[in-house]
């Protein structure tokens, strides 16, 4: 796989070399006119094209006769392009001004066949000269194109991208607001950076309190919402006799709607309470992992800067990719189009190179992100499996990068390639959906959206599995497939704990992101409210909030990544060690306390008698634990069902009993059997002799 990746990267370099060798680089940087002439140099005659093959050594800038005529579909300027000596530095309102500009600067803004003396007399000047008034222009650095200074020229294009802008005056005010408060925007962006770092520290110390506060709020909110719906339904249950027929019908519809809402809320609340009752004992593991993750950042502070290095690498690659894409857009042989001008087109199979280039964008971007995951996993694994933290390497992250480059590039390449195989079809389907939007029938639209959604879900699952496979590789130094299998088995055997960590932990981190965005946005509102230099500050606030969310996501996603790596390390540690001499745990004291509390809870529950009492409750989820969990779930479920049945009568009682039986036969039993089957895949738990 490493050879295939190097071959693919080499082919990407060949595409860049081909575009440069065919003259695309010169045409991109120097620019060319509508007749195939490259500005600033001598040109070769193109057969069948007038005004081609000119010596334009003194004319180094591209000027468009109608710079504001933008084709939104093809994303290009629909105008004749000429090579000129200088861009007009002031607005030219008449052809006489254009002629005067040519006489003073030697820059002819009309077509090559017209002399400056003919600008005001030749009847062809209306078509061969620029559209009046000619806006003030300035050359774009490094690309030698004359671009209008006033950006309202492109208001139509901007309005197509920003739907809430209805006129250029609004666009002017938005952009002027951004330019006026650029110092405030920069300060608020730095504030979001500081808040993200503070949040990472706070989560470590208040994780226990925060988890239970969130749990209580969710329970109270669901119970309160359900109670309010039933109270409203009871209040609407007996309408007054004084109502008219229409009012009675409206009241009946309202009661029916409230009943549906109340039933749905009750079902949701019951399921939520059942899940919380079953998962309540596993919240403590999430709290312990968050606490240990905070210690990891203390010992490995350079982990905080991983998002910066990854972002920097992605930016470098994206700049290179866009540059090569622009090269490909101007490469090829000159061909005469329908209007009689020159276009450069690639003939044969080479015209599909940009597809290969797009695949390179996805794969290499995923490869860079996978390298970050592998680096973090390697550093955290080194921390976890080092008993004496004083003996940690001086730079565990650099050591992890060294192992990645020397041994694991093939693993990272294969994992990123799998994600690419799923992402490319999804992108194709999304492109088809946007192209045929409004033209397809309802069935085709539904199928298309369902396929996109399924591919998105598959991509997320594979991304999570890949991340755990990289952790298994960092622990065991196995290849990608073996590591993915080992990680999958451990995740399946610990499905309930994985669910607890991902739900509670991710929700905590999501609330942290929301808190950072809201705090930054509130500070932005307070600061921008005292600015009197402009009236519209919606766009600056949106920019600040988006940047704050991006920064918070980058930092807290690293925190989430560290928690996931610690969980897999903990699972493997408890699978192969039991704390006995020769098999001591590697885990932190906080996690050790969790294990000891689990042992005590088992003994108090009567599961610790005799020789089995010395058995550690493994992290990998034994058959007894899985069976006990589902027995506990069945107990709560049947208790609530019986309570509901006893409180009902008549047909409702029959419906409830039927529902209980159906749920038990088609939901509870299949899930239990599946869990029992999966639990057979792992070895028996280790016992302390």
BELQUI-V598526 format. One record per helix or strand of 3 or more residues. SS is the DSSP state (2 for helix, 1 for strand). FROM is the first residue (numbers start at 1). LEN is the number of residues. Records with the same first field share a line. If there is no record, write none. Layout:
# BELQUI-V598526
SS->FROM-LEN / FROM-LEN
This chain:
# BELQUI-V598526
2->2-20 / 24-7 / 95-11 / 116-3 / 125-4 / 151-11 / 168-13 / 182-54 / 245-55 / 301-30 / 348-37 / 389-3 / 396-12 / 409-27 / 442-35 / 480-14 / 495-35 / 538-39 / 589-16 / 610-5 / 623-24 / 651-29
1->61-4 / 81-4 / 137-3 / 145-4 / 333-4 / 342-4
